[in-house]
Amino acid sequence: MPRFQEPNALPGPRGGLREAVSARPAPRRSVPRRALSALHTAPPPPRRGQREPPHGCPQGQAAPLASSEPSAGRDLATALNDRGQIKYLRVEFAAAVEDYTAAIECQPGFEVPYYNRGLVLYRLGCFDEAMKDFRKVLELNPQFEDAALSLKQAILDKEEKQKRGY
């Protein structure tokens, strides 16, 4: 017997559809679980000839990267994204959005934090902001199927909300 599709369904991280009311889609993890231990450790001292970055990207500008460390910004963005996922799973949505935003500021070309922030904003009913994030994901990575499905669902739910006069 075919399963009925709820009108307010949201694509999950593995491409299946989950009901937004009964189950939260988990944000995408960008690194293995063992890498999360880096969130609680102090950063290594700067290498010779390298400037020491400011503590945490959210407080100021992203630190300039040394030419020998091109992945340092990506690593920080990954750590912030993963910390945001932990906060999302703890239902600390505002804190999760802050971490996803910090990850975006550190690495603007990294599409996963845009997607995860869009999921949280969608869940909070901020459809315009969520659609903006999903569109940015598709601009950065047109093959990101979950973002395309999430964008379509956000558009449908926004129209449904307007029809009902909310």
N, C-alpha and C positions, 0 to 999 in steps of 0.2 A: 504494500500500500504506500503511495507516495506521501512524503512528509509535507505538511502545510508550511509555507514560508511566511513568517511573521512580517508585517510591513516595516517594523523598525528593527531590522537585523543589521549586524555589522560584521564585515569580514574579519576573521581572526588572523593571527600571524602565520598560519600554515595554509591559508587559502580557503578553508571551509567557512561556512556561515554559521554564526552563533547568534542566539537571541540576545539583544542588548539588555533586556530587562533581567533575564535569569542568569546570564553568564557574562562576565567581563572578558573581552579579548585581551590576552596578555600582550604587552608591548614586545617588540622584537628585541631579543638579546643580541648584542653585537660582538661579545667575546665569551669564551667559556666561563663557567661558574668559578673555576679556580682563580681566574684573573680578578675577581671581585676583592680579593684580599688586598689588592693595591689601593683600594679606597681608604683603608685604615692605616696605611703606613706613610711615613714621612717621605717626601721626594728625595731622590739621591742628590748629593751636592753637585753643583754645576761643574762641567769639565773645564779644563784649562782653556781660556780664550772664549768661553761662553758666558753670556750675561745671565745673572740669576733672574728667573721670571718672577712676576708678582705672584703673591699667594692667591691662587684661585682666579680663574678667568672671570667670574661674574662681577667682581668688584671693579675691574678696570678693563683696559684694552687687553686683547690677547697678547701674550708675550711674543716678541720676535723670535723666530726659530733660527737656530744655527744651521748652517748648510749641511753639517754632518748628522743632524737629527731631524730629517723631514717628517718623521712619523710622530714626533713628540706632541704636536697639536692634535693629531688623530687619536693618540693614546689618551690624552686628557678628555677629549670629547667622548670617547668610548666609555671612560670611567664615569663621567657625568651622566651619560645616557643610562648606564647600568644602575647607577645610584637612583636615577629617576624611576627606573622600572621597579626597584625595591619599594620606593615611596608610593608608587602607583598601586602595587600589590597590598600595601598597608592602608590603602584608601586615603592617602595624604595627597590629594590631587593638586592643591596649590603648590606644595613643595616639589612634587613631580614636575609640574609645568616649569618651575624655576630651574630645576636641573636640566630639563630638556632645552630650555632657552639658553642656559649657560653653555651647553654642548654645542648649540648652533652658533653662538657667538665665537666659540673657540675654533670651530671647523665648519664654516658656512656651506661647504660642498658635501657634507655628510648627510645623506637623506634620512637615515633611520630616526634621529631625534625629531625631525619635522613630522614624520609619520606618527611617532609615539605621542608627541604633543597634540597632534590633530585628533588622535583617539581620545585623549583626556578631554579636550575641548568639546568634541562631539558628545561625549558622555555627560558633560556639564550643560549641554544644550546651546553652546556657542557655535552654531552652525556656520556662520560666516567666517569666523576665525579658523575653524576646523577645515573648511573648504579651501581657504587660502594656504594652509599648511599642506593639504593633500595635493593641491596644484603645484606647489613648490617641489614636492617629492617627485611628481611626474615630470617636471621640468628637468630635475637633476638625473632622474632614472626613469625613462618612459616604459621600461619593462617591469616596473614594480606593480604587480597585479593587485595586491591588497590595497594599495593606495588608490588605484582606479576604482575598485569596488567600494571603498570607503567614501570616496568623493561622490559616486552615484547615490549611495545611501544617504549621505548628508544632504544632498540636493532634494531627494524625495522627502526626507523627514522635515526639512525646512518648509517645503511646499505644503505638507500636511499640517504643520504647525500654523502656517498662515491661513489655510482654509478654515481651521478651527477657531481662528481669531485670538490666538495666544500672543 
